[in-house]
Amino acid sequence: MGLMTAGGGEAARGATATLEALYRAEFAAFVGLARWIVSDRRLAEELVNDTFVRLLERPPTLTDETNLRAYVRTAIVNRSRSRIRRLVLERRHASTTDHRTDGPPEPEEVALVRAAIAALPRRQREVVVLRFHADLSVAAIAATLGIGEGSVKTHLHRAMRALERHIEAVDPDRTATEAVGGPLRTEQS
């Protein structure tokens, strides 16, 4: 069963087909990206699906697949940010704490990296995830986040120093690049 757009005509069908193909080809990578930002697989899947539904309702007018992929990635990062802001507000106003777990325990190394990344400020966390998980260049990260390349480099440098301190406190024999590069690059969910 194909997905439909609100508009009609050949352009709408072409946009729908392109988005469907991108969804099938990149779903796992997009979910992995969102998960590193929101730290919850189910929420990440929901965010990716919601992003594609909204794009299908009103397809972007991009014709280049590379630009479309970057556009979708930016939309997913922005939707993830919005969800985190909403969750923070909800937690501030909640009278009790929910102690749910998100599936089975992770391997120790992945849990260490997730904890270290979760402790970073939002922008540093986004830059690290886009650099090591999405394997984006500094220029692509800058375009995705809407900031300058110099800012990306600064955030990445500060994040790596913070991760280095955090990881070395737990395991003095590992560097942040080794620890972050492994789990972020190999885990796709």
C-alpha positions as CSV (number, residue, x, y, z in Angstrom):
1,M,0.0,0.0,0.0
2,G,1.5,3.3,-1.1
3,L,1.6,6.5,0.9
4,M,-0.5,9.4,-0.5
5,T,0.1,13.2,-0.4
6,A,-2.6,15.8,0.0
7,G,-1.8,17.3,-3.4
8,G,-2.3,15.7,-6.7
9,G,-0.5,15.5,-10.0
10,E,2.7,14.1,-11.3
11,A,4.9,16.2,-9.0
12,A,3.1,15.0,-5.9
13,R,3.4,11.4,-7.0
14,G,7.1,11.8,-7.7
15,A,7.7,13.5,-4.3
16,T,5.8,10.7,-2.6
17,A,7.8,8.0,-4.4
18,T,11.1,9.7,-3.5
19,L,10.2,10.1,0.1
20,E,9.0,6.5,0.3
21,A,12.3,5.3,-1.2
22,L,14.3,7.4,1.2
23,Y,12.2,6.1,4.1
24,R,12.8,2.5,3.2
25,A,16.5,3.1,2.6
26,E,17.4,5.3,5.5
27,F,14.8,4.5,8.2
28,A,17.3,2.6,10.5
29,A,19.9,5.4,10.2
30,F,17.3,8.1,10.9
31,V,16.1,6.2,13.9
32,G,19.6,5.8,15.1
33,L,20.3,9.5,14.8
34,A,17.1,10.4,16.7
35,R,17.8,7.8,19.4
36,W,21.2,9.3,20.2
37,I,19.4,12.7,20.7
38,V,16.3,11.5,22.6
39,S,17.8,8.3,24.2
40,D,14.7,6.2,23.6
41,R,14.3,3.8,20.6
42,R,10.5,3.9,20.6
43,L,10.4,7.6,20.8
44,A,13.0,7.9,18.0
45,E,10.9,5.6,15.7
46,E,7.9,7.7,16.5
47,L,9.8,10.9,15.7
48,V,11.1,9.6,12.4
49,N,7.6,8.3,11.4
50,D,6.0,11.6,12.3
51,T,8.6,13.5,10.3
52,F,7.9,11.5,7.2
53,V,4.1,11.7,7.7
54,R,4.3,15.5,7.8
55,L,6.6,15.6,4.8
56,L,4.2,13.4,2.8
57,E,1.4,15.8,3.8
58,R,3.3,18.7,2.4
59,P,6.3,17.4,0.3
60,P,9.4,19.7,0.0
61,T,10.2,20.9,-3.4
62,L,13.7,19.5,-3.4
63,T,14.7,17.5,-6.5
64,D,18.2,16.4,-5.5
65,E,18.2,13.3,-3.3
66,T,21.3,14.5,-1.3
67,N,19.5,17.7,-0.4
68,L,16.3,15.8,0.4
69,R,18.3,13.5,2.8
70,A,19.8,16.5,4.5
71,Y,16.4,18.2,4.7
72,V,14.9,15.1,6.3
73,R,17.8,14.8,8.7
74,T,17.4,18.4,9.8
75,A,13.7,17.9,10.3
76,I,14.3,14.9,12.4
77,V,16.9,16.7,14.6
78,N,14.5,19.6,15.0
79,R,11.6,17.4,15.9
80,S,13.8,15.6,18.4
81,R,14.8,18.9,20.0
82,S,11.2,19.9,20.2
83,R,10.3,16.6,21.9
84,I,13.1,17.0,24.4
85,R,12.0,20.5,25.3
86,R,8.4,19.2,25.8
87,L,9.6,16.3,27.9
88,V,11.7,18.6,30.1
89,L,8.7,20.8,30.7
90,E,6.5,17.8,31.5
91,R,9.1,16.5,34.0
92,R,9.3,19.8,35.7
93,H,5.6,19.8,36.3
94,A,5.3,16.1,37.1
95,S,4.7,15.3,40.8
96,T,6.2,11.8,40.6
97,T,9.1,10.3,38.7
98,D,8.5,7.5,36.2
99,H,11.1,4.8,36.6
100,R,10.6,2.8,33.4
101,T,13.4,1.1,31.6
102,D,13.8,1.2,27.8
103,G,14.3,-2.4,27.0
104,P,17.1,-4.8,27.9
105,P,20.3,-3.6,29.4
106,E,22.9,-2.3,26.9
107,P,26.5,-3.6,26.7
108,E,28.6,-1.8,29.3
109,E,30.6,0.2,26.8
110,V,27.5,1.5,25.0
111,A,25.9,2.4,28.3
112,L,29.1,4.3,29.3
113,V,29.1,6.3,26.1
114,R,25.3,7.0,26.3
115,A,25.7,8.3,29.8
116,A,28.6,10.5,28.8
117,I,26.8,11.9,25.8
118,A,23.6,12.5,27.8
119,A,25.6,14.6,30.3
120,L,26.7,17.0,27.5
121,P,24.9,20.2,26.8
122,R,22.3,19.9,24.1
123,R,24.3,21.5,21.2
124,Q,27.5,19.6,22.0
125,R,25.4,16.3,22.2
126,E,23.9,17.1,18.8
127,V,27.3,17.9,17.2
128,V,28.9,14.7,18.5
129,V,25.9,12.5,17.3
130,L,25.9,14.1,13.9
131,R,29.7,13.7,13.6
132,F,30.2,10.2,14.8
133,H,26.8,8.5,14.3
134,A,25.6,10.2,11.1
135,D,29.3,10.6,9.9
136,L,28.6,14.1,8.7
137,S,31.3,16.6,7.8
138,V,31.7,19.9,9.7
139,A,30.0,21.7,6.9
140,A,27.1,19.3,6.8
141,I,26.7,19.5,10.6
142,A,26.7,23.3,10.3
143,A,24.0,23.2,7.7
144,T,21.9,20.7,9.6
145,L,22.0,22.7,12.8
146,G,21.9,26.2,11.2
147,I,25.2,27.3,12.8
148,G,28.6,28.3,11.5
149,E,31.4,25.8,10.9
150,G,33.5,27.5,13.5
151,S,30.8,26.9,16.1
152,V,30.6,23.3,15.1
153,K,34.3,22.9,15.6
154,T,34.1,24.7,19.0
155,H,31.2,22.5,20.2
156,L,32.9,19.3,19.0
157,H,36.2,20.3,20.7
158,R,34.5,21.1,24.0
159,A,32.3,17.9,23.8
160,M,35.3,15.7,23.1
161,R,37.2,17.3,26.1
162,A,34.2,16.7,28.4
163,L,33.8,13.1,27.1
164,E,37.5,12.5,27.6
165,R,37.2,13.6,31.2
166,H,34.1,11.5,31.8
167,I,35.4,8.3,30.1
168,E,38.9,8.5,31.6
169,A,37.4,8.8,35.0
170,V,35.7,5.4,34.4
171,D,38.3,3.8,32.2
172,P,41.8,5.5,32.2
173,D,43.0,3.3,29.3
174,R,40.4,4.6,26.7
175,T,40.2,7.8,24.8
176,A,36.9,9.6,24.1
177,T,37.4,9.2,20.4
178,E,37.9,5.4,20.8
179,A,34.9,5.1,23.1
180,V,32.5,7.4,21.2
181,G,33.5,6.3,17.7
182,G,32.9,2.6,18.4
183,P,29.3,2.5,19.7
184,L,28.1,5.5,17.8
185,R,29.3,4.1,14.4
186,T,28.4,0.5,15.0
187,E,25.0,0.8,16.7
188,Q,22.3,1.6,14.2
189,S,19.3,1.6,16.6
